[in-house]
Amino acid sequence: EAAKELAETAEEAKARVEKLKAAFDGYDNAIKTLKECTKGTQEWNDALAAVENEVLNIMQNFPELAKNADLFYRDLETGALMINEAERENLISEAERNA
């Protein structure tokens, strides 16, 4: 029984890592779209809003990350919430080690 619970816990941890990676992939796609737009256009404004929505979704779906002041920051140029790439990589690596 204990082994079964341990295996289930490990599977849940792996699934959580995959969910986190998928959330970051959504953010990456939004950033890619933003970079392809001309700044100041409606398309760019919409893409910027999409980036911020992806960050807010990550904060909502992973509330423990919302407390990580090193992971999230405001872009000084656009005012949008952004993700610190180095901190993100550290977070994924740590989550994978613990899964």
C-alpha positions in Angstrom: 0.0 0.0 0.0 2.8 2.4 0.9 4.6 1.6 -2.4 1.4 2.2 -4.3 0.9 5.6 -2.6 4.6 6.5 -3.3 4.2 5.6 -7.0 1.0 7.7 -7.2 2.7 10.7 -5.6 5.6 10.3 -8.1 3.2 10.2 -11.0 1.4 13.3 -9.7 4.7 15.2 -9.4 5.6 14.2 -12.9 2.2 15.3 -14.2 2.6 18.7 -12.4 6.0 19.2 -14.0 4.5 18.5 -17.4 1.6 20.9 -16.7 4.1 23.6 -15.7 6.2 23.1 -18.8 3.0 23.3 -20.9 2.1 26.6 -19.2 5.5 28.0 -19.9 5.2 26.8 -23.5 2.0 28.9 -23.8 3.9 31.9 -22.5 6.7 31.3 -25.0 4.2 31.2 -27.8 2.6 34.4 -26.7 6.1 36.1 -26.5 6.9 34.8 -30.0 3.7 36.3 -31.3 4.4 39.6 -29.6 7.9 39.8 -31.1 6.5 39.3 -34.5 4.1 42.3 -34.2 4.8 45.9 -34.8 4.9 47.8 -31.6 2.0 50.2 -31.0 -0.4 48.4 -33.4 -3.6 46.8 -32.2 -2.1 43.4 -33.1 0.8 44.2 -30.8 -1.5 45.4 -28.0 -3.5 42.2 -28.3 -0.3 40.1 -28.2 0.9 42.0 -25.2 -2.4 41.3 -23.4 -2.0 37.6 -24.3 1.5 37.5 -22.7 0.2 39.0 -19.6 -2.8 36.6 -19.5 -0.4 33.7 -19.8 1.6 35.0 -16.9 -1.6 35.4 -14.8 -2.7 31.9 -15.7 0.6 30.5 -14.5 0.2 32.5 -11.2 -3.4 31.2 -10.8 -2.7 27.6 -11.7 0.6 27.5 -9.6 -0.1 29.8 -6.7 3.1 28.8 -5.0 5.0 30.4 -7.9 3.1 33.7 -7.5 5.1 34.2 -4.3 8.4 33.9 -6.2 9.6 37.5 -6.6 12.6 36.3 -8.8 10.4 34.6 -11.3 8.0 37.4 -12.3 8.8 41.0 -13.1 7.3 44.0 -14.9 8.9 44.9 -18.2 9.9 48.5 -17.9 9.2 49.3 -21.5 5.7 47.7 -21.9 4.6 47.4 -18.2 3.6 43.8 -18.9 4.2 41.0 -16.4 7.1 38.8 -17.7 8.9 35.7 -16.6 12.6 35.7 -15.7 14.1 33.0 -18.0 17.0 32.0 -15.7 14.7 31.6 -12.7 12.3 29.6 -14.9 15.0 27.2 -15.9 16.1 26.7 -12.3 12.5 26.1 -11.3 11.9 23.5 -14.0 15.2 21.7 -13.2 14.4 21.6 -9.5 10.9 20.3 -10.2 12.3 17.6 -12.5 14.8 16.5 -9.8 12.0 16.3 -7.2 9.6 14.5 -9.5 
